[in-house]
Amino acid sequence: MTPIDSDVIIIGAGPSGTSAAALIHQAGFTATIIEKEQFPRFVIGESLLPRCMDLLEEAGLLGAVKARNYIVKHGAVFLTDSQRTDFDFGNQFTKGWGYTWQVPRDDFDLTLAAAVEKMGIDIRWQHTVTAVDCRRDGATVTATGPDGMPVTFSGRFVIDASGFGRVLPRLFDLDLPSALPRRDSVFSHFTGDRRPEGDEAGKIWICMLPENAWLWIIPFSNGCTSVGVVAEPAFIDGLSGSLDDKLSAIIDRNPQAAARLAERRPAFAARRINGYSIAVKKLCGDGYALTGNATEFLDPVFSSGVTLALESANRAAKTLIRQLKGETVDWEKDYAAYLGHGVEVFRTYVNAWYDGQLPAIFFNDKATPDIRSQVCSVLAGYVWDMNNPYVARHEKAVDTLARLCEMRMNP
Ligand SMILES: Cc1cc2nc3c(=O)[nH]c(=O)nc-3n(C[C@H](O)[C@H](O)[C@H](O)COP(=O)(O)OP(=O)(O)OC[C@H]3O[C@@H](n4cnc5c(N)ncnc54)[C@H](O)[C@@H]3O)c2cc1C
């Protein structure tokens, strides 16, 4: 068995793996991606944030995505039974992109993969990684090919971008339970969505439900709309019938969602993901780094998954390129601490969403336009802009504002 050599071996051809490969390739190093599926394949996680645009552009992938004519997402709308509040990315504090796209992931991930193959990057489809040996001076990765035979890959470094496959966290015993309570998700795609007109058409809707549950509505340019609920298991299990029945009953619990989706027809049977939140002991070690969902995954409420997948890939690739060029790098400082900051900002907002502080802010008209624009930049994924007080002092700023809103509501 002759090992397949390249500078970097990347596990997984999702957005994290392909964007890391593109940056490494552009820097003059070789990367091989090992992917267990044959694309297109279904994956959930369809609403991008504007920060993705910078990261796709830097990886040389923005043009390929733009050519797909995905529906433009100008912002996010949060809805209770009767109220709504809009965040327009064009009104944000950070000087960043004012829009992004809603992407069916089978098409989006295939687009990215085809673009990197066109650059000359080797993707080994239908190869499932089963063993990894990482050392300071190199690594060997073993995969099972489509014919069931083992294939060995050798390289100088391994990036684990295997998403929920979590290859290295499993093999190296790096998984940690999340501090967040277990939440599950049930979702499907529907036709028959009565969308708002104009720029409103592509916005994500986040509809609040009882018991801290919420529903997403994500429209696509292909005529389908993704609809899914996130809730603690008891909320879903307490409803009778099939997963389709449960999802339907949940949609009808929010009057604004029910009105919009009154003529819905499912494109496929509803699916369920149980307990998606997971943490990790460390993000890097001798000869490897974890990126994207192979790291920590908090919660989908602010659509941060693909943004963090691209951001971590960008940062890991840049750190690695410096290392491959012979520079001494400090992975903990240059990579793990950087990424950790962004995760901590989102953690504050996720916690504040579920403990009610953030809804109190969102549905209070006392939050000034300046403050809303600073919060909007977080919702746009610009969580490394330390000029934004709602990033730099995220925990304190959110807590103080929530208390202020609470006092104004109950003087
Ligand atoms: C309910 C829910 C809703 C979500 N909604 C959003 C959203 O609206 N917006 C958003 O940005 N994010 C969302 N996310 C998160 C999003 O799904 C992920 O953050 C994103 O897909 C991560 O990308 P990735 O490249 O890290 O991994 P993936 O896209 O999962 O890619 C990993 C790849 O690795 C491959 N792989 C796995 N194991 C192996 C192996 N052993 N060998 C070889 N290959 C392997 C897989 O086949 C896969 O193609 C949501 C998540 C959940 C659970």
The ligand as an SDF file (V2000), in Angstrom:
LIG
                    3D

 53 58  0  0  0  0  0  0  0  0999 V2000
  -30.5040   21.9980   13.9560 C   0  0  0  0  0  0  0  0  0  0  0  0
  -29.3140   22.7390   13.4070 C   0  0  0  0  0  0  0  0  0  0  0  0
  -29.5170   23.9000   12.6590 C   0  0  0  0  0  0  0  0  0  0  0  0
  -28.4260   24.6140   12.1470 C   0  0  0  0  0  0  0  0  0  0  0  0
  -28.6330   25.7780   11.4670 N   0  0  0  0  0  0  0  0  0  0  0  0
  -27.5730   26.5100   11.0540 C   0  0  0  0  0  0  0  0  0  0  0  0
  -27.7620   27.7110   10.3010 C   0  0  0  0  0  0  0  0  0  0  0  0
  -28.8760   28.1380   10.0210 O   0  0  0  0  0  0  0  0  0  0  0  0
  -26.6500   28.3970    9.9190 N   0  0  0  0  0  0  0  0  0  0  0  0
  -25.3840   27.9520   10.2000 C   0  0  0  0  0  0  0  0  0  0  0  0
  -24.4130   28.6200    9.8260 O   0  0  0  0  0  0  0  0  0  0  0  0
  -25.1890   26.7890   10.8410 N   0  0  0  0  0  0  0  0  0  0  0  0
  -26.2380   26.0710   11.2760 C   0  0  0  0  0  0  0  0  0  0  0  0
  -26.0260   24.8820   11.9210 N   0  0  0  0  0  0  0  0  0  0  0  0
  -24.6360   24.4260   12.1110 C   0  0  0  0  0  0  0  0  0  0  0  0
  -24.0540   23.8370   10.8290 C   0  0  0  0  0  0  0  0  0  0  0  0
  -24.7620   22.6680   10.5020 O   0  0  0  0  0  0  0  0  0  0  0  0
  -22.5900   23.4870   11.0280 C   0  0  0  0  0  0  0  0  0  0  0  0
  -21.9790   24.4360   11.8450 O   0  0  0  0  0  0  0  0  0  0  0  0
  -21.7840   23.4030    9.7300 C   0  0  0  0  0  0  0  0  0  0  0  0
  -22.3410   22.4660    8.8720 O   0  0  0  0  0  0  0  0  0  0  0  0
  -20.3480   23.0370   10.0600 C   0  0  0  0  0  0  0  0  0  0  0  0
  -19.5910   22.8680    8.8800 O   0  0  0  0  0  0  0  0  0  0  0  0
  -18.3130   21.9060    8.8710 P   0  0  0  0  0  0  0  0  0  0  0  0
  -17.5940   22.1670    7.6100 O   0  0  0  0  0  0  0  0  0  0  0  0
  -17.5850   22.0280   10.1550 O   0  0  0  0  0  0  0  0  0  0  0  0
  -18.9350   20.4360    8.9180 O   0  0  0  0  0  0  0  0  0  0  0  0
  -19.9100   19.6760    7.8830 P   0  0  0  0  0  0  0  0  0  0  0  0
  -20.5630   20.6300    6.9850 O   0  0  0  0  0  0  0  0  0  0  0  0
  -20.7610   18.7950    8.7210 O   0  0  0  0  0  0  0  0  0  0  0  0
  -18.9060   18.8000    7.0170 O   0  0  0  0  0  0  0  0  0  0  0  0
  -18.1910   17.7370    7.5960 C   0  0  0  0  0  0  0  0  0  0  0  0
  -17.8820   16.6990    6.5350 C   0  0  0  0  0  0  0  0  0  0  0  0
  -17.0430   15.6990    7.1040 O   0  0  0  0  0  0  0  0  0  0  0  0
  -17.4060   14.4380    6.5720 C   0  0  0  0  0  0  0  0  0  0  0  0
  -16.9750   13.3720    7.4860 N   0  0  0  0  0  0  0  0  0  0  0  0
  -17.5030   13.0520    8.7030 C   0  0  0  0  0  0  0  0  0  0  0  0
  -16.8640   11.9870    9.2140 N   0  0  0  0  0  0  0  0  0  0  0  0
  -15.9120   11.6130    8.3090 C   0  0  0  0  0  0  0  0  0  0  0  0
  -14.9550   10.5840    8.2700 C   0  0  0  0  0  0  0  0  0  0  0  0
  -14.8300    9.6670    9.2560 N   0  0  0  0  0  0  0  0  0  0  0  0
  -14.1360   10.4920    7.1900 N   0  0  0  0  0  0  0  0  0  0  0  0
  -14.2430   11.3850    6.1690 C   0  0  0  0  0  0  0  0  0  0  0  0
  -15.1520   12.3870    6.1490 N   0  0  0  0  0  0  0  0  0  0  0  0
  -15.9660   12.5110    7.2230 C   0  0  0  0  0  0  0  0  0  0  0  0
  -18.9340   14.5190    6.4820 C   0  0  0  0  0  0  0  0  0  0  0  0
  -19.4380   13.5880    5.5350 O   0  0  0  0  0  0  0  0  0  0  0  0
  -19.1370   15.9820    6.0490 C   0  0  0  0  0  0  0  0  0  0  0  0
  -19.2870   16.1270    4.6440 O   0  0  0  0  0  0  0  0  0  0  0  0
  -27.1010   24.1480   12.4210 C   0  0  0  0  0  0  0  0  0  0  0  0
  -26.9100   22.9870   13.1680 C   0  0  0  0  0  0  0  0  0  0  0  0
  -28.0030   22.2900   13.6670 C   0  0  0  0  0  0  0  0  0  0  0  0
  -27.7630   21.0550   14.4740 C   0  0  0  0  0  0  0  0  0  0  0  0
  1  2  1  0
  2  3  1  0
  2 52  2  0
  3  4  2  0
  4  5  1  0
  4 50  1  0
  5  6  2  0
  6  7  1  0
  6 13  1  0
  7  8  2  0
  7  9  1  0
  9 10  1  0
 10 11  2  0
 10 12  1  0
 12 13  2  0
 13 14  1  0
 14 15  1  0
 14 50  1  0
 15 16  1  0
 16 17  1  0
 16 18  1  0
 18 19  1  0
 18 20  1  0
 20 21  1  0
 20 22  1  0
 22 23  1  0
 23 24  1  0
 24 25  2  0
 24 26  1  0
 24 27  1  0
 27 28  1  0
 28 29  2  0
 28 30  1  0
 28 31  1  0
 31 32  1  0
 32 33  1  0
 33 34  1  0
 33 48  1  0
 34 35  1  0
 35 36  1  0
 35 46  1  0
 36 37  1  0
 36 45  1  0
 37 38  2  0
 38 39  1  0
 39 40  1  0
 39 45  2  0
 40 41  1  0
 40 42  2  0
 42 43  1  0
 43 44  2  0
 44 45  1  0
 46 47  1  0
 46 48  1  0
 48 49  1  0
 50 51  2  0
 51 52  1  0
 52 53  1  0
M  END
$$$$
